[in-house]
Amino acid sequence: MTGPDITRRKSAGGWSLRGRLLRRVLIGVGLGWLLGLILAISAVRYEMGELLDESLGGIAQLSLSIYRETGDVALPPYSGDTQLRIIHNGDERLSAAWPALAQDGGFDVEGWRVVRISDPASGLVVEAGQNDSWRREEVVETVGWLVVMMLPVLALTLLVVSRAVTSALRPTDRFARQLQARKPGDLDPIRAPGLPRDLAPVAASMNLYLDRIRGHVEAERQFATHAAHELRTPVAAASAQAQAIAAGIADTGAPQRIVEALRRLGSLVDRLLLLARADAAPAGLGQSDLVQVTRMVIAEMRGNVVFDDGDVDHVQVAIHPEALALILGNLLRNARDHGSGAVRVALTEGPVLTISNPIRPGEGYRHAAFEKSARTGGTGLGLDIVRKIAGKEGIGLEFDDSGNRARVTLIF
């Protein structure tokens, strides 16, 4: 199974940007169409009512004119849904289904819409009425044809919107295919010149992420090379001395040199394990009492260490006690092993913890992994362990070795 197939299978259960965007746009278009249809129906109903009222007024006026000129009730035929009432000098000459009205105008009377006009000079009154159910049927029929005519418009709009959304998201598909086609070990920056502005931050963020990964991979590669070299050196020294003893050609100092080589090997392995713990330890777990942990670490150290706690008995910091002890232990051992006098630890407001010690001229901090002083014979991993833990826990680190005095400041 290829990588893209696996990616598609894994992403099949997730949500689709195209589907979500398309659904929301189509729902918006559909709701807009429905709102427009409702407004159109309201306008049609109003205009139809006005038009039918005008037709009733025209029927009433025409009937009044014909009767006034001819005096005959043989008027144009109307369906049962449209009826007339003619009153001449108080005598009802033509009857209708609704009660007679008392004044001119348009009225809703017992299921009928009626328009009444009168001619006081001739004593004529004409009432023309239309059945409400018939009027509703006319409106419904008109609205039905309106909906039928608007449905193709809706379908065409939905089709155009769907095609437009699909076309707009094609750069996303190309970008996804470009990422899927990359080899697992390819850490080169992503180049997507045709990417829209909306996706440019994604590519930029991924390039920053790839840069960090590339830096970590290179650091791990260098670390593995240095670790192999450092481990090989004491093993080779111990092996050479052991072979000399076995051959009977070793001097009296050979056993001590084996012990020293094994001691260096054990120290290096211990520091590598500490570094592995620092890499694997999760950040932001637990609280520590900075004053109490500092006193505990100093008590376990051999050497002249002075702690100025600023007359504070307890200071809580957001770091696990074990991680804090690893930082302080490595810094104090580094100060003790590489310094030339008493180590001073000072706690100030912040909280800020400063570890300082005098150093010989030309001495200073060595920040690269496995970079160590030839005079002390350390492993060169102490500061690397401190930096990794401090970086994970968000603790500020400042180093200063000016004026023949080394200072490292921890800002919590």
URRABEL-V845876 format. One record per pair of residues at least 4 apart in sequence whose ideal C-beta (glycine too) atoms are under 8 Angstrom apart, sorted by sequence separation. I is the first residue (numbers start at 1). GAP is how many residues later the second one is. D is the distance in whole Angstrom. If there is no record, write none. Layout:
i:I gap:GAP d:D
i:I gap:GAP d:D
This chain:
i:1 gap:4 d:5
i:2 gap:4 d:7
i:3 gap:4 d:6
i:4 gap:4 d:6
i:5 gap:4 d:6
i:6 gap:4 d:6
i:7 gap:4 d:6
i:8 gap:4 d:6
i:15 gap:4 d:7
i:16 gap:4 d:6
i:17 gap:4 d:6
i:18 gap:4 d:6
i:19 gap:4 d:6
i:20 gap:4 d:6
i:21 gap:4 d:6
i:22 gap:4 d:6
i:23 gap:4 d:6
i:24 gap:4 d:6
i:25 gap:4 d:6
i:26 gap:4 d:6
i:27 gap:4 d:6
i:28 gap:4 d:6
i:29 gap:4 d:6
i:30 gap:4 d:6
i:31 gap:4 d:6
i:32 gap:4 d:6
i:33 gap:4 d:6
i:34 gap:4 d:6
i:35 gap:4 d:6
i:36 gap:4 d:6
i:37 gap:4 d:6
i:38 gap:4 d:6
i:39 gap:4 d:6
i:40 gap:4 d:6
i:41 gap:4 d:6
i:42 gap:4 d:6
i:43 gap:4 d:6
i:44 gap:4 d:6
i:45 gap:4 d:6
i:46 gap:4 d:7
i:47 gap:4 d:6
i:48 gap:4 d:6
i:49 gap:4 d:6
i:50 gap:4 d:6
i:51 gap:4 d:7
i:52 gap:4 d:6
i:53 gap:4 d:6
i:54 gap:4 d:6
i:55 gap:4 d:6
i:56 gap:4 d:6
i:57 gap:4 d:6
i:58 gap:4 d:6
i:59 gap:4 d:6
i:60 gap:4 d:6
i:61 gap:4 d:6
i:62 gap:4 d:6
i:63 gap:4 d:6
i:64 gap:4 d:6
i:65 gap:4 d:6
i:66 gap:4 d:6
i:67 gap:4 d:7
i:78 gap:4 d:4
i:87 gap:4 d:7
i:108 gap:4 d:7
i:119 gap:4 d:7
i:130 gap:4 d:6
i:131 gap:4 d:7
i:132 gap:4 d:6
i:133 gap:4 d:6
i:134 gap:4 d:7
i:135 gap:4 d:7
i:136 gap:4 d:6
i:137 gap:4 d:6
i:138 gap:4 d:6
i:139 gap:4 d:6
i:140 gap:4 d:6
i:141 gap:4 d:7
i:142 gap:4 d:6
i:143 gap:4 d:6
i:144 gap:4 d:6
i:145 gap:4 d:6
i:146 gap:4 d:6
i:147 gap:4 d:6
i:149 gap:4 d:8
i:150 gap:4 d:6
i:151 gap:4 d:6
i:152 gap:4 d:6
i:153 gap:4 d:6
i:154 gap:4 d:6
i:155 gap:4 d:6
i:156 gap:4 d:6
i:157 gap:4 d:6
i:158 gap:4 d:6
i:159 gap:4 d:6
i:160 gap:4 d:6
i:161 gap:4 d:6
i:162 gap:4 d:6
i:163 gap:4 d:6
i:164 gap:4 d:6
i:165 gap:4 d:6
i:166 gap:4 d:7
i:169 gap:4 d:7
i:170 gap:4 d:6
i:171 gap:4 d:6
i:172 gap:4 d:6
i:173 gap:4 d:6
i:174 gap:4 d:6
i:175 gap:4 d:7
i:176 gap:4 d:6
i:177 gap:4 d:6
i:178 gap:4 d:7
i:182 gap:4 d:5
i:195 gap:4 d:5
i:196 gap:4 d:7
i:199 gap:4 d:6
i:200 gap:4 d:6
i:201 gap:4 d:6
i:202 gap:4 d:6
i:203 gap:4 d:6
i:204 gap:4 d:7
i:205 gap:4 d:6
i:206 gap:4 d:6
i:207 gap:4 d:6
i:208 gap:4 d:7
i:209 gap:4 d:6
i:210 gap:4 d:6
i:211 gap:4 d:6
i:212 gap:4 d:6
i:213 gap:4 d:6
i:214 gap:4 d:6
i:215 gap:4 d:6
i:216 gap:4 d:6
i:217 gap:4 d:6
i:218 gap:4 d:6
i:219 gap:4 d:6
i:220 gap:4 d:6
i:221 gap:4 d:7
i:222 gap:4 d:6
i:223 gap:4 d:6
i:224 gap:4 d:6
i:225 gap:4 d:7
i:226 gap:4 d:6
i:227 gap:4 d:6
i:228 gap:4 d:6
i:229 gap:4 d:7
i:230 gap:4 d:8
i:231 gap:4 d:6
i:232 gap:4 d:6
i:233 gap:4 d:6
i:234 gap:4 d:6
i:235 gap:4 d:6
i:236 gap:4 d:6
i:237 gap:4 d:7
i:238 gap:4 d:6
i:239 gap:4 d:6
i:240 gap:4 d:6
i:241 gap:4 d:6
i:242 gap:4 d:6
i:243 gap:4 d:6
i:250 gap:4 d:4
i:253 gap:4 d:6
i:254 gap:4 d:6
i:255 gap:4 d:6
i:256 gap:4 d:6
i:257 gap:4 d:6
i:258 gap:4 d:6
i:259 gap:4 d:6
i:260 gap:4 d:6
i:261 gap:4 d:6
i:262 gap:4 d:6
i:263 gap:4 d:6
i:264 gap:4 d:6
i:265 gap:4 d:6
i:266 gap:4 d:6
i:267 gap:4 d:6
i:268 gap:4 d:6
i:269 gap:4 d:6
i:270 gap:4 d:6
i:271 gap:4 d:6
i:272 gap:4 d:6
i:273 gap:4 d:6
i:274 gap:4 d:6
i:275 gap:4 d:7
i:276 gap:4 d:6
i:277 gap:4 d:6
i:289 gap:4 d:6
i:290 gap:4 d:6
i:291 gap:4 d:6
i:292 gap:4 d:6
i:293 gap:4 d:6
i:294 gap:4 d:6
i:295 gap:4 d:6
i:296 gap:4 d:7
i:297 gap:4 d:7
i:301 gap:4 d:6
i:309 gap:4 d:8
i:319 gap:4 d:5
i:320 gap:4 d:7
i:321 gap:4 d:6
i:322 gap:4 d:7
i:323 gap:4 d:7
i:324 gap:4 d:6
i:325 gap:4 d:6
i:326 gap:4 d:6
i:327 gap:4 d:6
i:328 gap:4 d:6
i:329 gap:4 d:6
i:330 gap:4 d:6
i:331 gap:4 d:6
i:332 gap:4 d:6
i:333 gap:4 d:6
i:334 gap:4 d:6
i:335 gap:4 d:5
i:339 gap:4 d:6
i:347 gap:4 d:6
i:348 gap:4 d:5
i:359 gap:4 d:4
i:367 gap:4 d:7
i:372 gap:4 d:7
i:373 gap:4 d:8
i:378 gap:4 d:7
i:380 gap:4 d:8
i:381 gap:4 d:6
i:382 gap:4 d:7
i:383 gap:4 d:6
i:384 gap:4 d:7
i:385 gap:4 d:7
i:386 gap:4 d:6
i:387 gap:4 d:6
i:388 gap:4 d:7
i:389 gap:4 d:6
i:391 gap:4 d:8
i:401 gap:4 d:7
i:1 gap:5 d:6
i:15 gap:5 d:6
i:67 gap:5 d:7
i:78 gap:5 d:7
i:87 gap:5 d:5
i:88 gap:5 d:5
i:108 gap:5 d:6
i:109 gap:5 d:5
i:119 gap:5 d:5
i:130 gap:5 d:6
i:195 gap:5 d:6
i:244 gap:5 d:5
i:245 gap:5 d:4
i:288 gap:5 d:5
i:319 gap:5 d:5
i:347 gap:5 d:7
i:348 gap:5 d:8
i:359 gap:5 d:7
i:366 gap:5 d:4
i:372 gap:5 d:7
i:373 gap:5 d:7
i:390 gap:5 d:4
i:401 gap:5 d:5
i:66 gap:6 d:7
i:67 gap:6 d:7
i:78 gap:6 d:7
i:86 gap:6 d:7
i:87 gap:6 d:7
i:101 gap:6 d:6
i:107 gap:6 d:8
i:108 gap:6 d:8
i:118 gap:6 d:7
i:119 gap:6 d:8
i:244 gap:6 d:4
i:347 gap:6 d:6
i:348 gap:6 d:7
i:366 gap:6 d:7
i:372 gap:6 d:5
i:389 gap:6 d:8
i:390 gap:6 d:8
i:400 gap:6 d:7
i:401 gap:6 d:7
i:85 gap:7 d:7
i:86 gap:7 d:5
i:106 gap:7 d:7
i:107 gap:7 d:5
i:118 gap:7 d:4
i:192 gap:7 d:8
i:298 gap:7 d:5
i:317 gap:7 d:7
i:336 gap:7 d:6
i:346 gap:7 d:7
i:366 gap:7 d:7
i:372 gap:7 d:6
i:390 gap:7 d:5
i:399 gap:7 d:8
i:400 gap:7 d:5
i:67 gap:8 d:7
i:86 gap:8 d:4
i:92 gap:8 d:7
i:101 gap:8 d:7
i:106 gap:8 d:7
i:117 gap:8 d:8
i:118 gap:8 d:7
i:195 gap:8 d:6
i:335 gap:8 d:4
i:345 gap:8 d:7
i:346 gap:8 d:5
i:372 gap:8 d:3
i:399 gap:8 d:7
i:400 gap:8 d:8
i:66 gap:9 d:6
i:75 gap:9 d:7
i:85 gap:9 d:6
i:106 gap:9 d:5
i:107 gap:9 d:7
i:116 gap:9 d:7
i:117 gap:9 d:6
i:241 gap:9 d:6
i:245 gap:9 d:5
i:298 gap:9 d:6
i:345 gap:9 d:7
i:370 gap:9 d:7
i:371 gap:9 d:5
i:398 gap:9 d:8
i:399 gap:9 d:5
i:400 gap:9 d:8
i:84 gap:10 d:6
i:85 gap:10 d:6
i:99 gap:10 d:7
i:105 gap:10 d:7
i:106 gap:10 d:8
i:116 gap:10 d:7
i:244 gap:10 d:6
i:245 gap:10 d:7
i:344 gap:10 d:8
i:345 gap:10 d:5
i:346 gap:10 d:8
i:363 gap:10 d:7
i:370 gap:10 d:4
i:387 gap:10 d:7
i:398 gap:10 d:7
i:85 gap:11 d:4
i:98 gap:11 d:4
i:99 gap:11 d:7
i:105 gap:11 d:6
i:116 gap:11 d:5
i:179 gap:11 d:7
i:192 gap:11 d:5
i:332 gap:11 d:6
i:344 gap:11 d:7
i:369 gap:11 d:6
i:370 gap:11 d:7
i:386 gap:11 d:7
i:397 gap:11 d:7
i:398 gap:11 d:4
i:63 gap:12 d:5
i:84 gap:12 d:6
i:98 gap:12 d:5
i:104 gap:12 d:5
i:115 gap:12 d:7
i:178 gap:12 d:7
i:295 gap:12 d:7
i:343 gap:12 d:7
i:344 gap:12 d:5
i:368 gap:12 d:8
i:369 gap:12 d:6
i:397 gap:12 d:7
i:73 gap:13 d:6
i:83 gap:13 d:4
i:85 gap:13 d:8
i:87 gap:13 d:7
i:97 gap:13 d:8
i:98 gap:13 d:8
i:101 gap:13 d:6
i:103 gap:13 d:7
i:104 gap:13 d:6
i:114 gap:13 d:6
i:115 gap:13 d:5
i:190 gap:13 d:5
i:241 gap:13 d:5
i:245 gap:13 d:8
i:294 gap:13 d:6
i:332 gap:13 d:8
i:343 gap:13 d:7
i:344 gap:13 d:7
i:396 gap:13 d:8
i:397 gap:13 d:7
i:398 gap:13 d:7
i:62 gap:14 d:8
i:83 gap:14 d:6
i:98 gap:14 d:5
i:104 gap:14 d:6
i:114 gap:14 d:7
i:115 gap:14 d:7
i:178 gap:14 d:6
i:241 gap:14 d:8
i:295 gap:14 d:8
i:343 gap:14 d:5
i:366 gap:14 d:7
i:396 gap:14 d:7
i:397 gap:14 d:8
i:85 gap:15 d:7
i:97 gap:15 d:7
i:101 gap:15 d:5
i:114 gap:15 d:4
i:294 gap:15 d:8
i:342 gap:15 d:7
i:369 gap:15 d:5
i:395 gap:15 d:6
i:396 gap:15 d:3
i:98 gap:16 d:6
i:113 gap:16 d:6
i:190 gap:16 d:6
i:241 gap:16 d:5
i:242 gap:16 d:6
i:341 gap:16 d:6
i:342 gap:16 d:8
i:367 gap:16 d:6
i:395 gap:16 d:7
i:396 gap:16 d:8
i:112 gap:17 d:4
i:113 gap:17 d:5
i:175 gap:17 d:6
i:190 gap:17 d:6
i:241 gap:17 d:5
i:340 gap:17 d:8
i:341 gap:17 d:4
i:366 gap:17 d:7
i:395 gap:17 d:6
i:112 gap:18 d:7
i:174 gap:18 d:8
i:189 gap:18 d:5
i:291 gap:18 d:5
i:339 gap:18 d:4
i:340 gap:18 d:5
i:365 gap:18 d:7
i:59 gap:19 d:7
i:67 gap:19 d:6
i:75 gap:19 d:8
i:112 gap:19 d:6
i:113 gap:19 d:6
i:238 gap:19 d:8
i:339 gap:19 d:6
i:340 gap:19 d:6
i:73 gap:20 d:6
i:109 gap:20 d:7
i:111 gap:20 d:7
i:112 gap:20 d:6
i:174 gap:20 d:7
i:175 gap:20 d:6
i:190 gap:20 d:7
i:237 gap:20 d:7
i:238 gap:20 d:5
i:241 gap:20 d:7
i:335 gap:20 d:6
i:339 gap:20 d:6
i:340 gap:20 d:5
i:367 gap:20 d:8
i:390 gap:20 d:7
i:63 gap:21 d:6
i:67 gap:21 d:7
i:73 gap:21 d:5
i:111 gap:21 d:5
i:189 gap:21 d:6
i:237 gap:21 d:8
i:291 gap:21 d:6
i:335 gap:21 d:8
i:336 gap:21 d:8
i:338 gap:21 d:7
i:111 gap:22 d:7
i:113 gap:22 d:6
i:188 gap:22 d:8
i:189 gap:22 d:8
i:291 gap:22 d:6
i:292 gap:22 d:7
i:335 gap:22 d:4
i:59 gap:23 d:7
i:63 gap:23 d:7
i:171 gap:23 d:6
i:187 gap:23 d:5
i:238 gap:23 d:4
i:291 gap:23 d:6
i:332 gap:23 d:7
i:340 gap:23 d:8
i:60 gap:24 d:8
i:108 gap:24 d:8
i:171 gap:24 d:6
i:175 gap:24 d:6
i:237 gap:24 d:4
i:238 gap:24 d:6
i:291 gap:24 d:5
i:331 gap:24 d:5
i:59 gap:25 d:7
i:171 gap:25 d:5
i:289 gap:25 d:5
i:290 gap:25 d:4
i:338 gap:25 d:7
i:56 gap:26 d:8
i:67 gap:26 d:8
i:101 gap:26 d:6
i:187 gap:26 d:6
i:235 gap:26 d:8
i:289 gap:26 d:7
i:290 gap:26 d:7
i:100 gap:27 d:7
i:172 gap:27 d:6
i:175 gap:27 d:8
i:187 gap:27 d:4
i:234 gap:27 d:4
i:238 gap:27 d:7
i:289 gap:27 d:6
i:290 gap:27 d:5
i:305 gap:27 d:6
i:328 gap:27 d:8
i:171 gap:28 d:7
i:175 gap:28 d:7
i:234 gap:28 d:7
i:288 gap:28 d:7
i:293 gap:28 d:6
i:297 gap:28 d:6
i:301 gap:28 d:8
i:83 gap:29 d:8
i:98 gap:29 d:8
i:287 gap:29 d:5
i:288 gap:29 d:5
i:296 gap:29 d:7
i:300 gap:29 d:8
i:303 gap:29 d:8
i:187 gap:30 d:7
i:234 gap:30 d:4
i:235 gap:30 d:6
i:287 gap:30 d:7
i:96 gap:31 d:6
i:98 gap:31 d:6
i:233 gap:31 d:8
i:234 gap:31 d:4
i:287 gap:31 d:6
i:288 gap:31 d:5
i:293 gap:31 d:5
i:297 gap:31 d:4
i:301 gap:31 d:5
i:305 gap:31 d:8
i:97 gap:32 d:8
i:287 gap:32 d:8
i:288 gap:32 d:7
i:289 gap:32 d:8
i:293 gap:32 d:6
i:297 gap:32 d:5
i:301 gap:32 d:7
i:315 gap:32 d:7
i:367 gap:32 d:8
i:90 gap:33 d:8
i:96 gap:33 d:6
i:286 gap:33 d:7
i:288 gap:33 d:5
i:303 gap:33 d:4
i:88 gap:34 d:8
i:89 gap:34 d:4
i:231 gap:34 d:7
i:234 gap:34 d:7
i:284 gap:34 d:7
i:286 gap:34 d:4
i:290 gap:34 d:7
i:294 gap:34 d:6
i:298 gap:34 d:7
i:302 gap:34 d:8
i:317 gap:34 d:7
i:365 gap:34 d:5
i:88 gap:35 d:6
i:285 gap:35 d:5
i:286 gap:35 d:7
i:293 gap:35 d:7
i:297 gap:35 d:6
i:301 gap:35 d:7
i:312 gap:35 d:6
i:338 gap:35 d:6
i:88 gap:36 d:6
i:288 gap:36 d:5
i:306 gap:36 d:6
i:308 gap:36 d:7
i:310 gap:36 d:7
i:315 gap:36 d:5
i:365 gap:36 d:5
i:87 gap:37 d:7
i:88 gap:37 d:8
i:231 gap:37 d:6
i:304 gap:37 d:8
i:305 gap:37 d:7
i:306 gap:37 d:7
i:308 gap:37 d:7
i:310 gap:37 d:5
i:364 gap:37 d:4
i:86 gap:38 d:7
i:87 gap:38 d:4
i:230 gap:38 d:6
i:231 gap:38 d:8
i:304 gap:38 d:4
i:305 gap:38 d:5
i:306 gap:38 d:5
i:307 gap:38 d:5
i:308 gap:38 d:4
i:309 gap:38 d:5
i:310 gap:38 d:6
i:338 gap:38 d:6
i:363 gap:38 d:7
i:86 gap:39 d:7
i:87 gap:39 d:8
i:281 gap:39 d:8
i:304 gap:39 d:7
i:305 gap:39 d:8
i:306 gap:39 d:7
i:308 gap:39 d:7
i:310 gap:39 d:8
i:337 gap:39 d:5
i:85 gap:40 d:8
i:86 gap:40 d:6
i:87 gap:40 d:8
i:303 gap:40 d:7
i:305 gap:40 d:6
i:307 gap:40 d:8
i:338 gap:40 d:8
i:85 gap:41 d:7
i:86 gap:41 d:8
i:337 gap:41 d:6
i:365 gap:41 d:7
i:84 gap:42 d:7
i:85 gap:42 d:4
i:281 gap:42 d:6
i:359 gap:42 d:6
i:364 gap:42 d:7
i:84 gap:43 d:7
i:361 gap:43 d:6
i:363 gap:43 d:8
i:365 gap:43 d:8
i:84 gap:44 d:6
i:85 gap:44 d:8
i:334 gap:44 d:8
i:360 gap:44 d:7
i:83 gap:45 d:8
i:84 gap:45 d:8
i:227 gap:45 d:6
i:278 gap:45 d:8
i:359 gap:45 d:6
i:82 gap:46 d:7
i:83 gap:46 d:5
i:358 gap:46 d:6
i:359 gap:46 d:7
i:82 gap:47 d:7
i:298 gap:47 d:7
i:358 gap:47 d:5
i:359 gap:47 d:5
i:82 gap:48 d:5
i:278 gap:48 d:7
i:334 gap:48 d:5
i:357 gap:48 d:7
i:358 gap:48 d:8
i:57 gap:49 d:8
i:81 gap:49 d:6
i:82 gap:49 d:8
i:277 gap:49 d:7
i:333 gap:49 d:6
i:334 gap:49 d:7
i:356 gap:49 d:6
i:357 gap:49 d:6
i:56 gap:50 d:7
i:81 gap:50 d:4
i:356 gap:50 d:7
i:68 gap:51 d:7
i:80 gap:51 d:8
i:294 gap:51 d:6
i:331 gap:51 d:7
i:356 gap:51 d:4
i:81 gap:52 d:8
i:82 gap:52 d:8
i:274 gap:52 d:6
i:330 gap:52 d:4
i:355 gap:52 d:7
i:356 gap:52 d:8
i:53 gap:53 d:6
i:64 gap:53 d:6
i:81 gap:53 d:4
i:294 gap:53 d:7
i:330 gap:53 d:7
i:354 gap:53 d:6
i:355 gap:53 d:5
i:68 gap:54 d:5
i:354 gap:54 d:7
i:60 gap:55 d:5
i:64 gap:55 d:6
i:330 gap:55 d:5
i:331 gap:55 d:6
i:354 gap:55 d:5
i:355 gap:55 d:8
i:59 gap:56 d:8
i:60 gap:56 d:7
i:61 gap:56 d:6
i:68 gap:56 d:6
i:274 gap:56 d:8
i:291 gap:56 d:7
i:330 gap:56 d:5
i:353 gap:56 d:7
i:354 gap:56 d:8
i:56 gap:57 d:7
i:60 gap:57 d:5
i:67 gap:57 d:6
i:290 gap:57 d:7
i:352 gap:57 d:6
i:353 gap:57 d:4
i:56 gap:58 d:8
i:57 gap:58 d:5
i:327 gap:58 d:8
i:352 gap:58 d:7
i:56 gap:59 d:4
i:67 gap:59 d:7
i:294 gap:59 d:7
i:326 gap:59 d:6
i:327 gap:59 d:5
i:352 gap:59 d:5
i:353 gap:59 d:7
i:53 gap:60 d:7
i:57 gap:60 d:7
i:64 gap:60 d:6
i:326 gap:60 d:8
i:352 gap:60 d:7
i:52 gap:61 d:7
i:290 gap:61 d:6
i:350 gap:61 d:6
i:351 gap:61 d:5
i:53 gap:62 d:7
i:64 gap:62 d:4
i:327 gap:62 d:5
i:350 gap:62 d:7
i:63 gap:63 d:5
i:290 gap:63 d:7
i:326 gap:63 d:6
i:327 gap:63 d:6
i:61 gap:65 d:8
i:63 gap:65 d:7
i:60 gap:66 d:5
i:323 gap:66 d:5
i:60 gap:67 d:7
i:339 gap:67 d:7
i:60 gap:68 d:4
i:327 gap:68 d:8
i:338 gap:68 d:7
i:59 gap:69 d:4
i:323 gap:70 d:6
i:57 gap:71 d:8
i:335 gap:71 d:7
i:56 gap:72 d:5
i:56 gap:73 d:7
i:335 gap:73 d:8
i:56 gap:74 d:6
i:319 gap:74 d:5
i:318 gap:75 d:8
i:319 gap:76 d:7
i:331 gap:77 d:6
i:52 gap:78 d:6
i:331 gap:79 d:8
i:52 gap:83 d:6
i:327 gap:83 d:7
i:49 gap:86 d:8
i:52 gap:86 d:7
i:48 gap:87 d:8
i:48 gap:90 d:7
i:49 gap:90 d:8
i:48 gap:91 d:5
i:319 gap:93 d:8
i:45 gap:94 d:5
i:48 gap:94 d:6
i:318 gap:94 d:8
i:44 gap:95 d:7
i:317 gap:95 d:5
i:44 gap:98 d:6
i:45 gap:98 d:8
i:44 gap:99 d:6
i:41 gap:102 d:5
i:44 gap:102 d:6
i:41 gap:105 d:7
i:40 gap:106 d:6
i:275 gap:106 d:6
i:274 gap:107 d:8
i:278 gap:107 d:5
i:271 gap:108 d:5
i:281 gap:108 d:7
i:37 gap:109 d:8
i:272 gap:109 d:7
i:275 gap:109 d:6
i:279 gap:109 d:6
i:283 gap:109 d:4
i:284 gap:109 d:7
i:37 gap:110 d:7
i:40 gap:110 d:8
i:271 gap:110 d:4
i:275 gap:110 d:5
i:278 gap:110 d:4
i:283 gap:110 d:5
i:284 gap:110 d:8
i:268 gap:111 d:5
i:271 gap:111 d:7
i:274 gap:111 d:5
i:278 gap:111 d:5
i:281 gap:111 d:7
i:283 gap:111 d:7
i:267 gap:112 d:6
i:37 gap:113 d:6
i:264 gap:113 d:7
i:268 gap:113 d:8
i:275 gap:113 d:7
i:271 gap:114 d:7
i:278 gap:114 d:8
i:33 gap:117 d:7
i:33 gap:120 d:8
i:33 gap:121 d:5
i:290 gap:122 d:7
i:30 gap:124 d:7
i:33 gap:124 d:7
i:29 gap:125 d:8
i:29 gap:128 d:6
i:30 gap:128 d:8
i:29 gap:129 d:6
i:26 gap:132 d:6
i:29 gap:132 d:6
i:26 gap:135 d:6
i:25 gap:136 d:6
i:26 gap:136 d:7
i:22 gap:139 d:8
i:22 gap:140 d:6
i:25 gap:140 d:6
i:230 gap:140 d:6
i:229 gap:141 d:8
i:22 gap:143 d:5
i:226 gap:143 d:6
i:227 gap:143 d:8
i:21 gap:144 d:6
i:22 gap:144 d:8
i:226 gap:144 d:4
i:223 gap:146 d:6
i:18 gap:147 d:7
i:222 gap:147 d:7
i:223 gap:147 d:8
i:18 gap:148 d:7
i:21 gap:148 d:7
i:230 gap:149 d:7
i:219 gap:150 d:8
i:18 gap:151 d:5
i:17 gap:152 d:7
i:18 gap:154 d:8
i:17 gap:155 d:7
i:4 gap:173 d:8
i:7 gap:173 d:6
i:4 gap:176 d:4
i:3 gap:177 d:6
i:4 gap:177 d:8
